[in-house]
Amino acid sequence: MERDPEHRNFWDIADDFIASGRVDEGSMMGHHCLRANPGGGFVATVERSSGNLVVKLPKPRVTALVESGEGLSFAPAGKVFREWVAIPVFEPSTWEAYIEESIAFVSSLTKQ
């Protein structure tokens, strides 16, 4: 599966995380994604149609981000994923922070 050149912003950030060894590139529902290393849990992807960053976070955090307007519900095919949020505004340092937060969350799940 090739990376979509339209999502270069995501991959420019993702490549630093991949190089650090903390995540690996993988696929999820036909999307390129980042997976936590070790453990392989899904961390982040970029939404094909919108280019939004999509990250896995705890349900209460997702709810707070959606309620504040900073995030959007992630609902592919109309089904809301409660532990996933779409971040519509591209800001490199913000996207990096969300990916960091997601890595921490997903890593905590694999340690349980």
FIBAMAR-632790 format. One record per residue (C-alpha): x, y, z. Coordinates in steps of 0.5 Angstrom, whole numbers, padded with zeros to 4 digits, always signed. Example, Ala and Ser with C-alpha at 12.3 -4.5 7.8 and 13.67 -1.06 7.14 Angstrom:
<pts>
+0025-0009+0016/+0027-0002+0014/
</pts>
This chain:
<pts>
+0000+0000+0000/+0003+0007-0002/+0002+0013+0002/-0002+0018-0001/+0002+0024-0003/-0004+0029-0001/-0003+0027+0006/+0005+0029+0006/+0004+0033+0013/+0002+0027+0017/+0007+0023+0014/+0013+0029+0015/+0011+0028+0023/+0010+0021+0023/+0016+0019+0020/+0020+0022+0026/+0016+0018+0030/+0017+0012+0026/+0025+0013+0026/+0025+0014+0034/+0022+0006+0034/+0016+0008+0038/+0011+0006+0032/+0011+0002+0026/+0008+0004+0020/+0002-0001+0018/-0005-0001+0016/-0012+0000+0019/-0019-0001+0015/-0015+0000+0009/-0012+0006+0011/-0004+0007+0013/-0003+0008+0020/+0002+0008+0026/+0002+0002+0031/+0005+0003+0037/+0012-0001+0038/+0012-0006+0042/+0005-0008+0042/+0002-0006+0035/-0004-0002+0038/-0007+0003+0033/-0005+0010+0035/-0006+0015+0029/-0008+0015+0022/-0010+0021+0017/-0017+0021+0014/-0017+0020+0007/-0023+0025+0005/-0021+0030+0010/-0014+0030+0011/-0016+0030+0019/-0011+0027+0024/-0015+0021+0027/-0012+0019+0034/-0014+0014+0039/-0015+0017+0046/-0019+0015+0052/-0027+0016+0051/-0027+0022+0056/-0021+0026+0053/-0025+0024+0046/-0031+0027+0049/-0028+0033+0052/-0025+0035+0045/-0031+0034+0041/-0035+0038+0046/-0030+0044+0046/-0030+0044+0038/-0022+0042+0038/-0024+0035+0035/-0029+0032+0031/-0033+0025+0032/-0029+0020+0028/-0035+0016+0025/-0033+0012+0018/-0039+0009+0015/-0043+0013+0020/-0041+0009+0026/-0038+0013+0032/-0031+0010+0034/-0031+0013+0042/-0024+0012+0043/-0022+0016+0036/-0022+0023+0035/-0021+0027+0028/-0017+0033+0029/-0019+0038+0023/-0014+0044+0024/-0007+0042+0022/-0001+0045+0026/+0005+0041+0027/+0006+0042+0034/-0001+0040+0036/-0001+0034+0031/+0006+0032+0035/+0003+0033+0041/-0004+0029+0040/+0000+0023+0037/+0005+0023+0043/-0002+0023+0047/-0004+0017+0043/+0002+0013+0044/+0002+0014+0051/-0005+0011+0052/-0005+0006+0047/+0002+0003+0050/-0002+0003+0057/-0007-0001+0054/-0002-0006+0052/+0001-0007+0059/-0005-0009+0062/
</pts>
